[in-house]
Amino acid sequence: MNTTEPTRQLIRPCTLVYAVLMLLTLVTWGIGRAGLSGLGVSLLVLAFAMLKGQLIGDWFMGLRGVRGIWRWVVVIWLLIPGGLISLAFILSYRG
């Protein structure tokens, strides 16, 4: 058995992440095209944006294997604005 031969995968992980990003983008576009609205839809689209940001940070910025503060910078950068925007949506629908 030759252990130096690389294993072959059907789809590379980065390609799969790219496909997920494209799928989330198409779903978001479809939501806008269909004219859907409401608090739940707004929060869903915001969650998609935050998930896409995290996937880009992890896979395409190379932060998946980083330890310490640098990994948390992107997470905090997504959570603080995302949380504040969510709060604004929730408060505007209540009032």
URGIGI-V325940 format. One record per pair of residues at least 6 apart in sequence whose C-alpha atoms are under 8 Angstrom apart, sorted by the first residue. I is the first residue (numbers start at 0). J is the second residue. D is the distance in whole Angstrom. If there is no record, write none. Layout:
i;j;d
I;J;D
I;J;D
This chain:
i;j;d
13;58;7
13;59;8
16;54;7
16;58;8
20;51;6
20;54;8
23;47;7
23;51;8
27;44;6
27;47;8
38;88;7
38;89;7
38;92;7
41;88;8
42;85;7
42;88;8
45;81;7
45;85;8
49;77;6
49;78;8
49;81;7
52;77;7
53;73;7
53;74;7
53;77;8
56;62;6
56;63;7
56;73;7
57;63;4
57;64;8
62;69;8
62;70;6
63;70;7
